[in-house]
């Protein structure tokens, strides 16, 4: 009796697993064919590249300005010069 139940459980599991796999394959097929068209991808890559380079350039300039500001402050502190006394700005 227990052997038949285990055999029936295994058979039910196999049927359910095949159905699950079939649903999964169908969902993947739908996503692949019914998804967004990638025809505009090269244009998107160009746009993304342009935006990233613009951001990089802006951050590079800001970094230079920040570095310049920190160097000036460090030199003033080292020389004991206050902000009002400085001729560097």
Phi, psi and omega in degrees: 000313179294325179296319178294320180296315178298318179298318178295319178298318179296316179298316178299318179299315181298318179297313180297320180294319177297319179296319179298315179297319179298315177298320180296314179297319179295320179295318178296319180297317178297317180295321182293316185268333183259007183280190181286139177290139180257021181296331182268008183302314179302322178294319179297320179298316178298317179296315180297318179298317180298314180297317181295319178294323176297317178296318179299314179300317180296316179293325179296316179295315179298320180296319178297316180296318179296318178296315179301316180297316180293322178297316179299316180296318180296319179294321177297315179298317181295325181272353181073027182263131176278171182298317183289332183277349186285137174258008185274348184259000000 
